[in-house]
Amino acid sequence: MPEQPHVVWHQTRVQPEDRAAALGQRPMVVWLTGLSGSGKSTLANALEHALHQCGHHSFLLDGDNIRHGLNRDLDLSTAGRQENIRRIGEVTRLLLDAGLIVVTAFISPYRVDRDRVRETVGPERFLEVHVRAALETCEQRDPKGLYARARRGDLRGMTGIDDPYEAPEHPDLVIDTDQCSVAAATEHLLQTLRKRGVV
């Protein structure tokens, strides 16, 4: 999109650090990335619940939920997926500026898009978590029936089948859901957030 010189960012008197101080936490996005069926949404829900139980202020952004509203006009083409993640990055930045801990669950298959979000929100506020599971495991789970449709040829552009998934090269954390329970994975995430001074 071309630059719009007549659009100027309006500075507010209340700054992001003021909002974070009022909430008593350090804003951070926990960016869960992985194949469909790897367990991202399940883990995101568990983490948000754990944060809420501890009195922390968070918000969960889930891929399907976002496509019901904000991004309902986007298709699953490469360009559509890239714009999907770009918009989510902008929403995430606003939520972080509000002082929240943002938990996301998006396949976000392309490294360049995840790197762009990291740049948008600031690398110090971006925790990249690879929710890893073997493709065979994801196909066995197949909660939405997408893999079955892709294997039949009824669905094109399925990540992991006929569209690539570019796993993080240097993630902040890897959660292997073939081996790790939801409870243990949630505790790993909480420990990481504690070490970083987020909670």
C-alpha positions as CSV (number, residue, x, y, z in Angstrom):
1,M,0.0,0.0,0.0
2,P,1.4,3.4,-0.9
3,E,2.4,5.9,1.7
4,Q,-0.3,8.4,2.7
5,P,1.5,11.6,3.7
6,H,-1.8,13.2,4.9
7,V,-2.2,10.5,7.5
8,V,-0.2,11.3,10.7
9,W,0.1,9.2,13.8
10,H,-1.6,10.9,16.7
11,Q,0.4,10.9,19.8
12,T,-1.6,10.2,23.0
13,R,-0.7,11.6,26.5
14,V,-1.0,8.1,28.0
15,Q,2.0,6.1,26.7
16,P,2.3,2.3,26.3
17,E,4.6,2.1,29.3
18,D,2.0,3.9,31.4
19,R,-0.6,1.3,30.5
20,A,1.7,-1.6,31.2
21,A,2.6,-0.1,34.6
22,A,-1.0,0.3,35.5
23,L,-1.6,-3.4,34.8
24,G,1.6,-4.5,36.5
25,Q,3.0,-6.6,33.7
26,R,5.3,-6.5,30.7
27,P,3.4,-6.7,27.4
28,M,4.5,-9.6,25.2
29,V,3.0,-11.5,22.3
30,V,3.3,-15.3,22.6
31,W,3.2,-16.2,18.9
32,L,2.3,-19.9,18.5
33,T,3.1,-21.2,15.0
34,G,2.7,-24.7,13.6
35,L,0.8,-26.9,11.3
36,S,-3.0,-27.3,11.5
37,G,-3.7,-29.9,14.1
38,S,-0.4,-29.3,16.0
39,G,-2.3,-28.0,19.0
40,K,-1.8,-24.3,18.8
41,S,-5.4,-23.3,19.7
42,T,-5.6,-25.8,22.5
43,L,-2.4,-24.5,24.0
44,A,-3.3,-20.9,23.4
45,N,-6.6,-21.4,25.3
46,A,-4.8,-23.2,28.2
47,L,-2.1,-20.4,28.4
48,E,-4.7,-17.6,28.4
49,H,-6.7,-19.4,31.1
50,A,-3.6,-19.9,33.3
51,L,-2.7,-16.2,32.9
52,H,-6.2,-15.2,33.8
53,Q,-6.2,-17.4,36.8
54,C,-3.0,-15.7,38.0
55,G,-4.6,-12.2,37.6
56,H,-2.8,-11.2,34.4
57,H,-4.5,-9.3,31.6
58,S,-4.3,-11.0,28.3
59,F,-6.1,-11.4,25.0
60,L,-6.2,-14.4,22.6
61,L,-6.1,-14.0,18.9
62,D,-7.1,-17.2,17.0
63,G,-6.8,-17.8,13.3
64,D,-10.4,-18.9,12.6
65,N,-11.9,-16.2,14.9
66,I,-10.0,-13.5,13.0
67,R,-11.3,-14.8,9.7
68,H,-14.9,-14.6,10.9
69,G,-14.6,-10.8,11.1
70,L,-11.6,-8.6,10.5
71,N,-10.1,-10.8,7.8
72,R,-13.2,-12.4,6.3
73,D,-12.4,-10.8,3.0
74,L,-9.1,-12.6,2.6
75,D,-8.7,-15.9,0.7
76,L,-6.1,-18.6,1.4
77,S,-3.8,-17.7,-1.5
78,T,-0.2,-16.7,-0.7
79,A,-1.1,-13.0,-0.9
80,G,-4.2,-13.5,1.2
81,R,-2.2,-15.4,3.9
82,Q,0.5,-12.7,3.9
83,E,-2.1,-9.9,4.3
84,N,-3.9,-11.9,7.0
85,I,-0.7,-12.0,9.1
86,R,0.2,-8.4,8.3
87,R,-3.2,-7.2,9.7
88,I,-2.9,-9.5,12.7
89,G,0.6,-8.0,13.4
90,E,-0.9,-4.5,13.4
91,V,-3.7,-5.5,15.8
92,T,-1.2,-7.3,18.0
93,R,0.9,-4.1,18.2
94,L,-2.2,-2.1,19.4
95,L,-3.0,-4.7,22.0
96,L,0.6,-4.7,23.3
97,D,0.5,-0.9,23.5
98,A,-2.6,-1.3,25.6
99,G,-0.4,-3.2,28.1
100,L,-1.8,-6.7,27.4
101,I,-0.1,-10.1,27.0
102,V,-1.3,-11.3,23.6
103,V,-1.5,-15.0,22.9
104,T,-1.9,-15.9,19.2
105,A,-2.6,-19.2,17.4
106,F,-1.9,-18.9,13.7
107,I,-0.3,-21.4,11.3
108,S,1.6,-18.3,9.9
109,P,3.5,-20.7,7.5
110,Y,6.0,-18.2,6.0
111,R,9.1,-17.0,7.9
112,V,9.1,-13.6,6.2
113,D,5.6,-12.9,7.6
114,R,6.5,-13.8,11.1
115,D,9.7,-11.7,10.9
116,R,7.5,-8.8,9.7
117,V,5.3,-9.1,12.8
118,R,8.4,-9.2,15.0
119,E,9.6,-6.0,13.4
120,T,6.1,-4.4,13.7
121,V,5.7,-5.1,17.4
122,G,9.4,-4.9,18.4
123,P,11.6,-7.9,18.9
124,E,11.7,-7.4,22.6
125,R,7.9,-8.0,22.7
126,F,7.8,-11.0,20.4
127,L,8.1,-14.6,21.7
128,E,8.1,-17.1,18.8
129,V,6.9,-20.6,19.9
130,H,7.0,-23.5,17.4
131,V,4.2,-25.8,18.3
132,R,5.6,-28.9,16.6
133,A,4.0,-32.1,15.8
134,A,4.7,-34.7,13.0
135,L,2.5,-34.3,9.9
136,E,1.3,-37.8,10.5
137,T,0.1,-36.8,14.0
138,C,-1.7,-33.7,12.6
139,E,-3.4,-35.7,10.0
140,Q,-4.6,-38.2,12.6
141,R,-6.0,-35.4,14.7
142,D,-7.4,-33.5,11.7
143,P,-9.9,-31.6,13.8
144,K,-11.4,-29.7,10.9
145,G,-11.1,-32.5,8.3
146,L,-8.8,-30.3,6.2
147,Y,-6.1,-32.9,5.6
148,A,-8.7,-35.4,4.4
149,R,-10.1,-32.9,2.0
150,A,-6.6,-32.0,0.8
151,R,-5.6,-35.7,0.2
152,R,-8.8,-36.2,-1.8
153,G,-7.9,-33.1,-3.9
154,D,-10.9,-31.1,-2.7
155,L,-8.7,-28.5,-1.0
156,R,-5.8,-26.7,-2.6
157,G,-3.0,-24.8,-0.8
158,M,-3.1,-26.9,2.3
159,T,-0.1,-26.1,4.5
160,G,2.1,-29.2,4.9
161,I,0.5,-31.0,1.8
162,D,0.8,-28.8,-1.3
163,D,1.9,-25.5,0.4
164,P,5.0,-25.3,2.5
165,Y,5.3,-24.7,6.2
166,E,8.6,-22.9,7.0
167,A,9.4,-23.8,10.6
168,P,11.2,-21.2,12.7
169,E,14.9,-21.5,12.4
170,H,15.6,-20.0,15.8
171,P,12.4,-20.1,17.9
172,D,12.4,-18.9,21.4
173,L,10.7,-22.1,22.5
174,V,9.7,-25.4,20.9
175,I,6.7,-27.3,22.2
176,D,6.6,-30.9,20.8
177,T,3.0,-31.9,21.2
178,D,3.8,-35.4,20.2
179,Q,5.6,-35.8,23.5
180,C,4.4,-33.0,25.8
181,S,1.0,-32.8,27.5
182,V,-1.1,-29.6,27.4
183,A,-0.4,-29.0,31.2
184,A,3.3,-29.5,30.8
185,A,3.5,-27.3,27.7
186,T,1.5,-24.5,29.5
187,E,3.9,-24.6,32.4
188,H,6.9,-24.4,30.0
189,L,5.3,-21.2,28.5
190,L,4.7,-19.7,31.9
191,Q,8.2,-20.4,33.0
192,T,9.5,-18.7,29.9
193,L,7.3,-15.7,30.6
194,R,8.6,-15.5,34.2
195,K,12.2,-15.7,33.1
196,R,11.6,-12.8,30.7
197,G,9.9,-10.7,33.4
198,V,6.6,-10.7,31.7
199,V,4.6,-12.1,34.6
